[in-house]
């Protein structure tokens, strides 16, 4: 048995079922071992597809998939989506092939400092030899599962892959471990909730259904205010689920939202900070002074923590969730409002919506709280190009569930190669491109920076045309059927067709203005 | 004047004319300053396009372009092509926006260790404030220009961009500095050339026309053998130019080529090593024993060094270059042979050929030595996805010259967004896609690893279909006219049309078998 086989078999026993791969010469023994071990491999045409898919898979499956990447440059191509995975707290396992151990000293063309790169997103180890490779692989999986868990990268010289190894480790499936809130944290939170100016900020695992219900009980019992974090790794929403306002993206709006809060309790999230800094504005969003109490962190079991809290409070077990009327299909020209309303009106129950719609997605988010129950996966780390790959991974984690990639056009272009993997794997993904043909957020930010009339050079850097990108042609290039729509009625038809059909399809929603 | 304006104006004075940009919120003051300073900005839809273009520009212009990138994830997206630029010895200047200095401590979503990333490809500095920013920018340009020169990254907190600065530095255009061989190196080389088993390996700057002529004079005078390095940043070839055999890619072939060499003189290149290691094979390609003498390194002025050497030897000033009959257009089904012959038969004089054709490019390289004089830019660092972006940069450095992006399909898919920049900037680029619909090199490497019959999983990771990628649709998506051909006759027609027309076009050459 080779080191590669020992690694893959050990990883399979520990629960790794899937590998998002873009291998090269230094990964050939691992590639050859896939068939012998029986591990599923999904090819991405670019490494950012593989890492974003592993993030999406982890968010929905609650266990890591592996990526298989080619030395430093291959890993670098996947880094942006690993950054998002790190911010999402997703367990992701990277297998990175490297030169044979004796070959590193001669600085061959593809040699680079992989450890320095991988260290920026989490746990990293360089395997030393085939004999220890299975153990290294198990350690990497343990690091990914945590606590706290996250991105774990194992650098594997090719000789450690091809050399003989003693065999796989006798291990059984490992699961993600989430710690519940400590008695001390519970006590401090109970104390904070006695303050009239107490607010809860929910994030991470606190955005699952049972946690949301517990938060509603606590709010009903104490009168505290409750918000959800701005960009959540996984947020369960829709009819029958308590819905809390989202902390706004722009810091001045977020600060206004939190005005008057004297005690802020963090549940599955961090002390909120501005996404970007602005002149003479503080980085923190909570008012000064405001006491900060952490019930539990992003990697912890927030649902159990909130349930324990509700129990301690003696909160009512059942709190009625107000009926919210579902939006109707809009009519007329498409803008982000009619687009969002129409999508919210038609999205099927149980949909997984990967929301990288950026400025085009706000109206949908408002309407979707009344849509049938669904799960939203947001861009957690701000590294755009996460949506389409994340949809690939979510679809593979949840076969039979409709995935909707709700996608800004500018962001989607970073990793459009994901469309090919959707086609190859026949994934039930509906891609909705919000084609405003601009980096709209940058136009907003230029205005916020006081540049009311940007010059032609500045303006050209925020415009995605001419030429306009033809997303239907891009979809066809990668084997995905596509259609372009300009009205809400056309959009509704296209969405209904897509939701009814197996496999992927793309709808390019051309937005007016 | 803002720090951003002081930086851009100082850089403009130092000779920076062009910025390949993919900015975000933390770069808005630099974006706004572009118009005020009058620096040309070219938008890439993905950062790998920007960095690859900066590499291509540097190879042809002999001075750096700037890139404008968005924090750590934006930089990471550009890293693979910076790795190639590093291996090419290209001067590239990166301006990387970062959070405001006071915002770093709160670990906002887009915060990451940019220094760790940038340090893997060259010089890096974090700007401290607006007052020093122009000085930091000048230092970065000096680092890029060298000697030795290369990739230089300046991390610029947004407050250093928007704060007031004293003004630009009073500097004038700086040029790339290349050192000539030392008297000592010349002496050692003269000594080595007295050995009957002496060979010269040419690379880097030694592959310019005048250097090649000097090498031919030296060969004629001493009888030494001469080779060129396998992957050259810039190689001038074609009718009238001395042509030397290229060191083969596979190490056993390279070792066989160098068999019997007792003294190997390195001119503008490094002691050759295998691209990848194989079991029980050494990393070095020169035979043991073989004395290694370095006349000059990759960053040095190899042409001047070789001319000095020829002069010291008293070599004849003129050596006739043998007439090589130009290949004729092929006929029949397309394979890498008929494709290469047809392209070599038709490519216009002065063409810049960006060769990322991988396994499909060997026949062309053989035939092209008899084509009219042209320049070849190769994949220097092995990080695939370099070709299309490099073609963008080369075209911007040399308006009026035809650029041919000779592109393997698998590699081209990493950074296909470059097609859009070709269309937007109306660049005279002919993209020739070698569509064998496989990662052919990996199929070869699987076989070399002894896996004669790969299993279905392994095989699927080397196949680019189903579904096949439709490159004509991909081109249309990005505003580039395209056509698909299956015979040498069709290819010849498509090439002639493309060479005759201004602006970009794409030819998808579907290869049989």
HADDOCK unambig.tbl for C-alpha pairs under 7 A between the chains (distance, minus, plus):
assign (segid A and resid 24 and name CA) (segid B and resid 442 and name CA) 6.55 0.50 0.50
assign (segid A and resid 25 and name CA) (segid B and resid 442 and name CA) 6.34 0.50 0.50
assign (segid A and resid 25 and name CA) (segid B and resid 445 and name CA) 6.31 0.50 0.50
assign (segid A and resid 28 and name CA) (segid B and resid 446 and name CA) 6.35 0.50 0.50
assign (segid A and resid 31 and name CA) (segid B and resid 458 and name CA) 5.33 0.50 0.50
assign (segid A and resid 32 and name CA) (segid B and resid 454 and name CA) 6.76 0.50 0.50
assign (segid A and resid 32 and name CA) (segid B and resid 458 and name CA) 5.66 0.50 0.50
assign (segid A and resid 34 and name CA) (segid B and resid 457 and name CA) 6.48 0.50 0.50
assign (segid A and resid 34 and name CA) (segid B and resid 458 and name CA) 6.71 0.50 0.50
assign (segid A and resid 35 and name CA) (segid B and resid 455 and name CA) 5.66 0.50 0.50
assign (segid A and resid 35 and name CA) (segid B and resid 457 and name CA) 5.71 0.50 0.50
assign (segid A and resid 35 and name CA) (segid B and resid 458 and name CA) 6.70 0.50 0.50
assign (segid A and resid 41 and name CA) (segid B and resid 457 and name CA) 6.56 0.50 0.50
assign (segid A and resid 43 and name CA) (segid B and resid 461 and name CA) 5.81 0.50 0.50
assign (segid A and resid 45 and name CA) (segid B and resid 413 and name CA) 6.61 0.50 0.50
assign (segid A and resid 45 and name CA) (segid B and resid 414 and name CA) 6.73 0.50 0.50
assign (segid A and resid 46 and name CA) (segid B and resid 414 and name CA) 5.37 0.50 0.50
assign (segid A and resid 73 and name CA) (segid B and resid 79 and name CA) 6.95 0.50 0.50
assign (segid A and resid 73 and name CA) (segid B and resid 80 and name CA) 4.64 0.50 0.50
assign (segid A and resid 73 and name CA) (segid B and resid 383 and name CA) 5.81 0.50 0.50
assign (segid A and resid 76 and name CA) (segid B and resid 76 and name CA) 5.72 0.50 0.50
assign (segid A and resid 76 and name CA) (segid B and resid 77 and name CA) 6.81 0.50 0.50
assign (segid A and resid 76 and name CA) (segid B and resid 79 and name CA) 6.18 0.50 0.50
assign (segid A and resid 76 and name CA) (segid B and resid 80 and name CA) 6.35 0.50 0.50
assign (segid A and resid 77 and name CA) (segid B and resid 76 and name CA) 6.80 0.50 0.50
assign (segid A and resid 77 and name CA) (segid B and resid 77 and name CA) 5.64 0.50 0.50
assign (segid A and resid 77 and name CA) (segid B and resid 80 and name CA) 6.57 0.50 0.50
assign (segid A and resid 79 and name CA) (segid B and resid 73 and name CA) 6.93 0.50 0.50
assign (segid A and resid 79 and name CA) (segid B and resid 76 and name CA) 6.17 0.50 0.50
assign (segid A and resid 80 and name CA) (segid B and resid 73 and name CA) 4.64 0.50 0.50
assign (segid A and resid 80 and name CA) (segid B and resid 76 and name CA) 6.36 0.50 0.50
assign (segid A and resid 80 and name CA) (segid B and resid 77 and name CA) 6.59 0.50 0.50
assign (segid A and resid 87 and name CA) (segid B and resid 109 and name CA) 6.82 0.50 0.50
assign (segid A and resid 99 and name CA) (segid B and resid 276 and name CA) 6.77 0.50 0.50
assign (segid A and resid 99 and name CA) (segid B and resid 277 and name CA) 6.69 0.50 0.50
assign (segid A and resid 100 and name CA) (segid B and resid 277 and name CA) 6.01 0.50 0.50
assign (segid A and resid 103 and name CA) (segid B and resid 277 and name CA) 6.18 0.50 0.50
assign (segid A and resid 103 and name CA) (segid B and resid 283 and name CA) 5.82 0.50 0.50
assign (segid A and resid 106 and name CA) (segid B and resid 273 and name CA) 6.85 0.50 0.50
assign (segid A and resid 108 and name CA) (segid B and resid 273 and name CA) 6.28 0.50 0.50
assign (segid A and resid 108 and name CA) (segid B and resid 274 and name CA) 6.83 0.50 0.50
assign (segid A and resid 108 and name CA) (segid B and resid 275 and name CA) 5.78 0.50 0.50
assign (segid A and resid 109 and name CA) (segid B and resid 87 and name CA) 6.82 0.50 0.50
assign (segid A and resid 109 and name CA) (segid B and resid 275 and name CA) 6.33 0.50 0.50
assign (segid A and resid 109 and name CA) (segid B and resid 381 and name CA) 4.93 0.50 0.50
assign (segid A and resid 109 and name CA) (segid B and resid 382 and name CA) 6.40 0.50 0.50
assign (segid A and resid 110 and name CA) (segid B and resid 381 and name CA) 5.61 0.50 0.50
assign (segid A and resid 110 and name CA) (segid B and resid 382 and name CA) 5.68 0.50 0.50
assign (segid A and resid 112 and name CA) (segid B and resid 120 and name CA) 6.73 0.50 0.50
assign (segid A and resid 113 and name CA) (segid B and resid 120 and name CA) 5.94 0.50 0.50
assign (segid A and resid 116 and name CA) (segid B and resid 116 and name CA) 6.01 0.50 0.50
assign (segid A and resid 116 and name CA) (segid B and resid 117 and name CA) 6.86 0.50 0.50
assign (segid A and resid 117 and name CA) (segid B and resid 116 and name CA) 6.84 0.50 0.50
assign (segid A and resid 117 and name CA) (segid B and resid 117 and name CA) 5.72 0.50 0.50
assign (segid A and resid 120 and name CA) (segid B and resid 112 and name CA) 6.73 0.50 0.50
assign (segid A and resid 120 and name CA) (segid B and resid 113 and name CA) 5.95 0.50 0.50
assign (segid A and resid 273 and name CA) (segid B and resid 106 and name CA) 6.86 0.50 0.50
assign (segid A and resid 273 and name CA) (segid B and resid 108 and name CA) 6.30 0.50 0.50
assign (segid A and resid 274 and name CA) (segid B and resid 108 and name CA) 6.83 0.50 0.50
assign (segid A and resid 275 and name CA) (segid B and resid 108 and name CA) 5.77 0.50 0.50
assign (segid A and resid 275 and name CA) (segid B and resid 109 and name CA) 6.34 0.50 0.50
assign (segid A and resid 276 and name CA) (segid B and resid 99 and name CA) 6.76 0.50 0.50
assign (segid A and resid 277 and name CA) (segid B and resid 99 and name CA) 6.68 0.50 0.50
assign (segid A and resid 277 and name CA) (segid B and resid 100 and name CA) 6.00 0.50 0.50
assign (segid A and resid 277 and name CA) (segid B and resid 103 and name CA) 6.17 0.50 0.50
assign (segid A and resid 283 and name CA) (segid B and resid 103 and name CA) 5.81 0.50 0.50
assign (segid A and resid 381 and name CA) (segid B and resid 109 and name CA) 4.91 0.50 0.50
assign (segid A and resid 381 and name CA) (segid B and resid 110 and name CA) 5.61 0.50 0.50
assign (segid A and resid 382 and name CA) (segid B and resid 109 and name CA) 6.38 0.50 0.50
assign (segid A and resid 382 and name CA) (segid B and resid 110 and name CA) 5.67 0.50 0.50
assign (segid A and resid 383 and name CA) (segid B and resid 73 and name CA) 5.80 0.50 0.50
assign (segid A and resid 413 and name CA) (segid B and resid 45 and name CA) 6.62 0.50 0.50
assign (segid A and resid 414 and name CA) (segid B and resid 45 and name CA) 6.73 0.50 0.50
assign (segid A and resid 414 and name CA) (segid B and resid 46 and name CA) 5.37 0.50 0.50
assign (segid A and resid 424 and name CA) (segid B and resid 466 and name CA) 6.35 0.50 0.50
assign (segid A and resid 424 and name CA) (segid B and resid 467 and name CA) 6.13 0.50 0.50
assign (segid A and resid 442 and name CA) (segid B and resid 24 and name CA) 6.53 0.50 0.50
assign (segid A and resid 442 and name CA) (segid B and resid 25 and name CA) 6.34 0.50 0.50
assign (segid A and resid 445 and name CA) (segid B and resid 25 and name CA) 6.32 0.50 0.50
assign (segid A and resid 446 and name CA) (segid B and resid 28 and name CA) 6.32 0.50 0.50
assign (segid A and resid 454 and name CA) (segid B and resid 32 and name CA) 6.74 0.50 0.50
assign (segid A and resid 455 and name CA) (segid B and resid 35 and name CA) 5.65 0.50 0.50
assign (segid A and resid 457 and name CA) (segid B and resid 34 and name CA) 6.48 0.50 0.50
assign (segid A and resid 457 and name CA) (segid B and resid 35 and name CA) 5.70 0.50 0.50
assign (segid A and resid 457 and name CA) (segid B and resid 41 and name CA) 6.55 0.50 0.50
assign (segid A and resid 458 and name CA) (segid B and resid 31 and name CA) 5.34 0.50 0.50
assign (segid A and resid 458 and name CA) (segid B and resid 32 and name CA) 5.66 0.50 0.50
assign (segid A and resid 458 and name CA) (segid B and resid 34 and name CA) 6.70 0.50 0.50
assign (segid A and resid 458 and name CA) (segid B and resid 35 and name CA) 6.69 0.50 0.50
assign (segid A and resid 461 and name CA) (segid B and resid 43 and name CA) 5.80 0.50 0.50
assign (segid A and resid 466 and name CA) (segid B and resid 424 and name CA) 6.36 0.50 0.50
assign (segid A and resid 467 and name CA) (segid B and resid 424 and name CA) 6.13 0.50 0.50
assign (segid A and resid 467 and name CA) (segid B and resid 479 and name CA) 5.70 0.50 0.50
assign (segid A and resid 469 and name CA) (segid B and resid 477 and name CA) 5.40 0.50 0.50
assign (segid A and resid 469 and name CA) (segid B and resid 478 and name CA) 5.31 0.50 0.50
assign (segid A and resid 469 and name CA) (segid B and resid 479 and name CA) 6.96 0.50 0.50
assign (segid A and resid 470 and name CA) (segid B and resid 477 and name CA) 4.29 0.50 0.50
assign (segid A and resid 470 and name CA) (segid B and resid 478 and name CA) 6.64 0.50 0.50
assign (segid A and resid 471 and name CA) (segid B and resid 477 and name CA) 6.11 0.50 0.50
assign (segid A and resid 473 and name CA) (segid B and resid 473 and name CA) 5.07 0.50 0.50
assign (segid A and resid 473 and name CA) (segid B and resid 474 and name CA) 6.31 0.50 0.50
assign (segid A and resid 473 and name CA) (segid B and resid 476 and name CA) 6.35 0.50 0.50
assign (segid A and resid 473 and name CA) (segid B and resid 477 and name CA) 4.92 0.50 0.50
assign (segid A and resid 474 and name CA) (segid B and resid 473 and name CA) 6.32 0.50 0.50
assign (segid A and resid 474 and name CA) (segid B and resid 474 and name CA) 5.28 0.50 0.50
assign (segid A and resid 474 and name CA) (segid B and resid 477 and name CA) 5.05 0.50 0.50
assign (segid A and resid 476 and name CA) (segid B and resid 473 and name CA) 6.35 0.50 0.50
assign (segid A and resid 477 and name CA) (segid B and resid 469 and name CA) 5.40 0.50 0.50
assign (segid A and resid 477 and name CA) (segid B and resid 470 and name CA) 4.29 0.50 0.50
assign (segid A and resid 477 and name CA) (segid B and resid 471 and name CA) 6.11 0.50 0.50
assign (segid A and resid 477 and name CA) (segid B and resid 473 and name CA) 4.91 0.50 0.50
assign (segid A and resid 477 and name CA) (segid B and resid 474 and name CA) 5.04 0.50 0.50
assign (segid A and resid 478 and name CA) (segid B and resid 469 and name CA) 5.29 0.50 0.50
assign (segid A and resid 478 and name CA) (segid B and resid 470 and name CA) 6.64 0.50 0.50
assign (segid A and resid 479 and name CA) (segid B and resid 467 and name CA) 5.71 0.50 0.50
assign (segid A and resid 479 and name CA) (segid B and resid 469 and name CA) 6.98 0.50 0.50
